[in-house]
Amino acid sequence: MEILIRKVKLEDLDAVTQVEAVCFPKAEAAPRESFLQRISTFPDSFFVAEKEGEIIGFINGCVTDSRVIFDEMFEDASYHKEDGIYQSIFGLDVIPEYQHQGLASRLMEHLIADAQEKGREGLILTCKDRLIGFYERFGYKNLGLSQSVHGGAVWYDMILEFPREK
């Protein structure tokens, strides 16, 4: 599958909003305004997967010093800290036609490599219990139930910490 993973552009706003609406229940899906804020504030940690000019997936999140994601971070881009030590992941979306083909893994590997290249100490995310095993394959550790109540769902805090150089 010929897929290009690239940094988001403002022109991608409507496409990423549509992908999110397909991938998440309405209560959990980020609205267009949130994506506009994210693209404007942290485009360097927002990557899209494109096939033949169509956006079929993406991964994004702010940079922070927090070891966990809290709900306010989803809507308020001022929590982004350019020199933060953790890359968060707010969303990893792949449209249904391209799921289970390794694209989510490619997007995750891309963001992990990007975070390492930028000198981050690791990555953080929240996920539902059915996805814990997926993230553990990348080295994430389950920190237990999250304080997040985003969309009325039950979330788990996950962290991937890079080995420290001695």
Protein Blocks (a to p, Z undefined) as FASTA:
>chain_A
ZZddddddfklmmmmmmmmmmmpcfklpccfklmmmmmmmmmmlcccddeehiafbdcdd
dddfbfbdcfklmmmmklpcfkbcbdcdfbdcddfklgonommmmmmmmmmmmmmmnopa
bdcddddfklmmmmmmnopacebjcfbfghhiacddddddddddZZ
